[in-house]
Every structure is written in structure tokens, then in C-alpha cells.
Amino acid sequence: MDPVTLTTDRLLLRTVGPQDTDAVYDACQDPDIQRWTTIPSPYLREHAQSFTEQMAPYGWADGSMFTFGVFLHSGDLAGMLGITMRALGMAEIGFWAAKQHRSRGYVTEAALTACRWAFTQAALDRIEWRAEVGNHASRAVAERAGFTIEGTLRSATNNKGVRRDTWVGSLLPSDLGLPSTAPYLPAP
């Protein structure tokens, strides 16, 4: 799939490339991003370069991962968001916010925009959100974006060699007033 660009009144969501390597590297020096995500730690410039020059473009090319840099209209990198395919019609969303741009609703706005796109253009019927138990900032974004928290998965995340419990939630097209691509029969 060719990369797409999405816009809101405040944000530009676009794929990242070599021109964004330094901004990604700088943002990922934040100890909170390294603590709560599965990015390498320490995060080296070569990790950012591999992400922006290989991982993100290849994910779009083969339809396995749709990566959006979350940019303010000024051009500043406010965060990162990825929708990774997990099964037919199902994907997982992940995101982080650059430290100086937290608590402004940018990632929530980006998540809603990207999920609407995924439901209407990428034929998804379920997007899962997962975060390590205790990552209250990520959970708050997910809840504000409309995700239903479904529970805790024991030992579901391996973060830097340590197994950790994980919160899981989901967003369905119907949660946003959108049709599904396949019928959904909820349990009674």
C-alpha cells in the first residue's frame, strides 16, 4: 500500500523517512519512552535510522505496518503512531508522545484519525491497544479515543527481557459509528 497522509485541524499524520531520523532519535532519548515501549534501550541513532529508512517504509510497502509520524502543522514531531496487522481484519495500535508535546491531546486525536482511516480504507474490523500494566498515560489515551478496556493479559509482553502483565483494549468500527466489513455477532 502506498503511504497516506492524514490531517486534522492541528496535526499532520504522515509516514516518516530519512528526513525525520534526527527528530525520532531525539524524542526516543526520553527515559519514559524507553521504559514503557519496546524500543531498544539505549536508543541509538542507528535504531532511528533503521526505523525511518527501512522499518516504516517497508511496513507500508507490504501492508504489515502503517506508521504515522504525528506532526504539528509547524513541522515539530509530536509523537509516533503505528497500526500493525495481527490477523485478517485485525491490527494493534501503538503510540508515544514526545515529552514536550504531552498532555495536549495530540496522540488521542492522532489515534482517532488513524483508526477511522484504518476502518474505512484498510478494511479493519478490530484494532487492539496493549500497554504494560501501570502505563496510565497510554491507557488514558486509549480510553479517550474510545477503546474498551477488556482486561489484563498475564505475562503478555516481553519488554527488554522481562515478562510483564499487559492491559488490552479494543476499538471496533461501530464504536465510531462506522460499518464493519464483516458481520459481528456479539456474545449474549
N, C-alpha and C positions, 0 to 999 in steps of 0.2 A: 504494500500500500504506500502511496506517496504521502509524505508528511503533510499535515494540515496546520493551519494557523487559526486560532480561535481568539475572539476579542470580547471584552466586556467594557463597561464604561471606564474601568480603572486598570484593566490588565490586558496584556498580550500573551497568549499561550502559544508557543512555537517550539519546534524541535531545537535542540542545541547542536552546535557544531564547534569546529576549532576556535572560532572567534570567542567562544564562551568558556574556554578551558580555564583561564585565569580566574574568572568570576566563580566558577564551580569550585575550583581549588581553594580559593579564599573562603568561601562560605563553609566548606566542609572542614575547615580548621576548628570550627566551633565544637567544643567538647560535648555539648548536648546532642548535636547531630551524630557525632561518632558514638556516643553512648546508646542512643535509642534507635539507631538504624543499623543495618548490617553492612554498611560501607567499611572498607578496610580502616584500621586504626593502628598506627598513624596513617593519615591520608596524605599520600604523596602526589606531587604534580603529575607523575606518570599515571596514577589512578584516574585523575581528572581528564587527562589526555585520552586515555583508553575509553573512558565513558563518553566523552563528547565526539571523538573521531571514529569509534568503532561500535560500541555497545548501542548507543542511541540510534545512529543511522541504520545499523543492521536490524535492530528491532522493528523499525518502520518497514524496512525492505522486505522482511519475511513475515510480517504481520504478527510477530510474537510479543512485542512490547511497544507501546505508544508512549514515548517520553515527551513531556512538555516542560520547557523552562517557563517559569511563571515570572513574567517581566512587567514592571510598571511601564507606563507609556513613556516615561523619561529614559527608559533603557536599563534601569537597575534590575538586577536579578533579585527577585523577592523570594523565590523558592523553586522547588522542583517537584514534579508530579509524574508518576508513571502508572500506566494501566497495562498489566502483564497478563497475557492469556494463560488460563489454567486448564480449561476444558472447553468443549464445544459450547458456545454461548455464555461462558463464564470467565471472568477475569478478576484480578486482585489489584486494588489501588494502593499506592504507597506515595508518601509525600514528605517533604520537610520545608521549613521556612527559614530563610536567612535571619540570623539573630536580630539585625536592626529593623527587620520588617515584620516581626511577630506581633500578635495581638491587634491586628488591624483588619482581620477577616479576609486577607488575600487568599490564603490557602483554601478556606471554605468556599469562597467564590470560584476559585480555580477548579476545585473538586466538583462542584455542581455543574460548571460549564463543561468540563471534560466528560463527566458521566452522562450528561444529556447527549453530547456528541456520540459517545460510545453506544448508547442505547439506540439512537436514531441512525447512525452511519456505520457502526461496526457490528451490528446485529447481536449485541449482547443482551441477555435476559437476567443477568445477576452479576453484580460487582461486589466482591468481598473486600472488607477492610480488616486488617490484622495489625495488632500492636502488642508489644510486650506489656504484660500486666504492670501497671504503675506509670505508664506513659499517658498521663492525664491530658496533656496538651493535644496529643494525637486523637485521643478519644473525644475530646471536646469538639475538634474539627469534624470528626465523623458524625457525631450527634447533631451538630448544627447543619451539616449537609443532608441530614435526613436518614442516615444509616440506622438500622435497628440493631442494637447490640444483642447478639444471640447467645453469648456465653463465654466460657473460658475453656481453652484447649490446653490440657496439661502437657508440658514438655514439647510444645509445638514449634518453638523457634530455637535455632542454634545461632546464638549471637556471639561471635568471636570465641567459639569453642565451649560455650556454656549453654546448656539446655535451659530454656525459660518458658514459663507459662505465658499464654497468649490470649488476649481478648480477640473475639471475632464478631463482626457485624456484617450486614448486607444491605444493599440498596437494590431495589427492583424498579423496572420502568414504571410500574403502577404507582410507586411512591412519589414519582414526579409527574403523574398524570399522563404517562406515555403508554402506548400499547406495547405488548411483548411480541416477539417474533414467533413464539410457540405458546400454546395454551398452558395455563398454570392452574393446577387443581390443588389448592391448599388443603392441608390436613384438617379434619373436622375438630 
